[in-house]
Amino acid sequence: MTKKALLILGGSNDQLFMIHTAHEMNLETIVVDGNKNAKGLKQATYSRAIDFSNTDAVIKYAEELIAKGVNICGVLTMGSDVPHIIAKIAKHFSWIGPCMETAKITTDKFLMKNILQNSGIAVPCYALVESSEDILAYWNKWDCQNVIIKPIDAAGSRGVSILSNSAEIEQLYKHAKENSKSGKVIIEEYIEGPQISTESVIYDDQYFHPGFADRVYNETENFYPYIMENGGWQPSQLEEIKHHEICRQIEDIAKAIKLKRGIIKGDIVYSTKYKKPMVIEVASRLSGGDFSASLVPLAHGINYVKTAIQIAINTHIDFSELEPKHRNIVANRYFFVPPGVLNSIEGLEKLQAYTNIKKIEFNYKLNSTIPKIENHGQRVGVFVISDINYAKVQEAIDVVYETVHFVVDNKSYSGHPRYYNL
């Protein structure tokens, strides 16, 4: 019997875990990526260097393989915010995927806010703006200390900034507009409170919430006016009653955006002012980075990427696999280094004895140029720690930051965000 195969959009680091998981499930993989040197192209069963934004070319390649007997049963990605591409390909082949309406809602932040608000789901005050005058008018109307300004259609914090000084309006509006594919910009009230990343599995009327992590923003003030996250903690330390409130809200969101089967990714803030969870953004996809690939598997022994694949290829799903097998504390953190040429990375050999350090990776090669960091995609590297309690994890985080040093333009830097000097 011909093996089932999964079409995966992207072969970068973000998609490697999905490729490995599919192979562990005894599936064949078809990977397309515009970068001919992408690692995933070499690891896939079949691959071709295709920019997957060229949907017609991807469909044509899939049809060629199907004609040769490859049993492609579904399409997925991790990290890439392309539900509209997934939806188009899935519709063409009658595979399971987000519908075009869901894809449209989750890639347009203004439309998303409209749909959620009209469904009775709490969101910050928001508005589509076309000038600095619009921004100032709404800011005064809302009578809040800070507002967030961002493109309606960018991911990975590109073009996102916090506005607290009216003298910066023109500069930050321009920054958001330049990072918008459509040229459209939205502003919203900045909501104080703990921020939570969620990832939930939706299957008809069943909801599972394996991904629920505290996001770390209190260490990145040196990046102002840009919004920079420094990883997170899984599981969350949020009170159980608030945890349940957010899970119920995610279920309401899935209904509002018409997502019946798949993954919903939420960025939620539990407002200290309004005393309730409020939605910053949602996405109808798996996150990139380490959330589903490291944090949840290490913390609970759950690989819900496997479940996402099972949904996509329309095969049997054992939902008991989404139940926690154990409880460890896991954190991921990032390295931030000032711009310049990366001469060397020092101290890694001193960390070999630490078995609770599960991963250290870098995004820049030696002698490459590190840019000024303005969004999440420009962070210099990442590491993941897992241990039995928060204190031991925090101790290991401190050790990594104290030990690893980056020589940039012949000057040595710690990668901790507190030392990043814009």
Protein Blocks (a to p, Z undefined) as FASTA:
>chain_A
ZZdddddehjbfklmmmmmmmmmnopacddddfblkbmklmmpmbdcdddfklmmlmmmm
mmmmmmnopacfbdcdehiacfkmmmmmmmmnopacddfklmmmmmcfklmmmmmmmnop
acddddddfbfklmmmmmmmnopabdcdddfkbghhioiacdfbfklmmmmmmmmmmmpm
nlpacdddddeddddddddddehjaccdfbccdddfklmmmmpcbdcdehjadddfbdfk
lmmmmmmmmmmmmmmnopabdcddddddddfklopacdfbdcddddehjllmmmmmmmno
pafklmmmmmmnopaddfklmpcfbdcddddddddddedddfbdchklmmmmmmklmbdc
dfbdehiacdddfbfklpgbdcddddfbfklmmmmmmmmmmmpccdeehiacdfbfklpc
ZZ
